[in-house]
């Protein structure tokens, strides 16, 4: 495959129009899907709150481990999406089908291994987390069942990645909705007991999660096979070296993403421990603001995911110039959307916070954070735009190294210095978040604009 690096490359206007049309068509289902996914754990907590606060606490503790392994699954799914989209962009459809089938197996085996590990070592893990003795039995049940069935999340993740790579973002959104509905029905049966069930509340909730995921997996597999004639469950007879080459490509993309993905929640745990030193008011303010600005995050994140798929297709079809300019154009859209939503939250911030609390001190801190968060979201917009584009071309090692540096060297370190040492509290920590996002965002933007990622592109000829 020859690569055109000329900066004078002319790009027809209709090419942009077509890709922009795809972008807007794909973005909304991705936003809805990501919001629905985040609702699943919240639904469990909401329903369990009708039963007991102890059950809510138990699920919250066990969910920390489950979310960690789901992060691993999602990063391998992201690697699948990049690799598959590039081959589809290069019109290597037979090879793309093989990648889909092999990725399905790799993700399933990784999920199965981690599920068995969690089930086997659930109690030592919970002891290591200093789980209170009165919550241990409920935590153990939830972690053993939901964690033991987490391989289903691995399957759902790779099926969603395959669907998106074939430019269908509706199916993942639809099945996220189906899974949530099934889980709500199951939780309702367990908590409100219209019929007597022979299980405890916590076990019933756990089984509801796993069964809703299992049923969704079966239907997703069937629809995906019917829609695209994909034989995901069967591999064609190829040489072992061919399979090894694909697996190497998949791991070279997925492992750096996994390191980055795991690092973020771990850094947030450390920062939360800093915030805990500031007291319950600061913890509450942080929780409320994070829940609200999550909608800014999820919009930019979803737009970035969409950009990744389109960029990967363009690069696979050797449309380097279009991919380069398309990402720059999308970065402006993401930043504009982040600024717009952030300004809306600044205008309506006090009213929104009063939906959560009427504590004047919390309201004052939260409103101050909304103002600083505007700058956080601008930097995050840069990050989402260019990090996902770099994923799309396979330039993940640089991104991983810079992300780790930013998370720990800037965000965590400066949160301690500004927030605790200089006694600036949450405002200081939010400034640290902004500096982290801006530093990473600018570095990734420079790398993209100067086309230093071209060396990472795979030759498909």
SULSUL-V556068 format. One line per field, one symbol per residue. psi: psi as a letter, one per 30 degrees, with the letter a starting at -180 (. if undefined). burial: + if it has 9 or more other ideal C-beta (glycine too) atoms within 8 Angstrom, else -. Layout:
# SULSUL-V556068
psi=???
burial=???
This chain:
# SULSUL-V556068
psi=kkkjgkfgkkjkefeeeeeeeeeeefeeeeeeeeeeeffeeeeeeeefffdleeeeeeeeeefeeeeeeeeeeeeeeeeeeeeeeeeeeggieeeeeeeeeeeeeeeeeeeeeeeeeeeegeeeeeefghkkeffeeeeeeeeeeeefgffeeeeeeeeeeeeefghjfeeeeefeeeeeeeeeeeeeeeefifkkkhlleeeeeeeeeeeeeeeeeeeeeeeeeeeghkiefkkljlleeeeeeeeeeeefeeeeeeeeeeeeeeeeeeeeeeeeffleeeeeeeeeeeeefeeeeeeeeeeeeeeeeeeeeeeeggieeeeeeeeeeeeeeeeeeeeeeeeeeeegeeeeeffelgjeeeeeeeeeeeeefeeefeeeeeeeefeeeeeefgifeeeeeeeeeeeefdeeefeeeeeeeghfbeeeeeeeeeeeeeeeeeeeeeeeeghffeffkkjg.
burial=----------+---++--++-++--++-++++++++-++++-+++-++-----+++++++++++++++++++++++++++++++++++++-+---+++++++++++++-+++-+++-++--+--++--+-+---++-++++++++++++++++++++++++++++-+-+-+++-++++++-+++-++++++---------+++++++++++++++++-+++-+++----+-+--+------++--++-++++++-++++++++++-+--+++-++--+--++++++-++--+++-++++++++++++++++++++++++++++++++++++-+++-+++-+++-++--+--+++--+----++-++++++-+++++++++++++++++++++++++-+++-+++++++-+++++++++++---++++++++++++++++++++++-++--+-++--+--+-
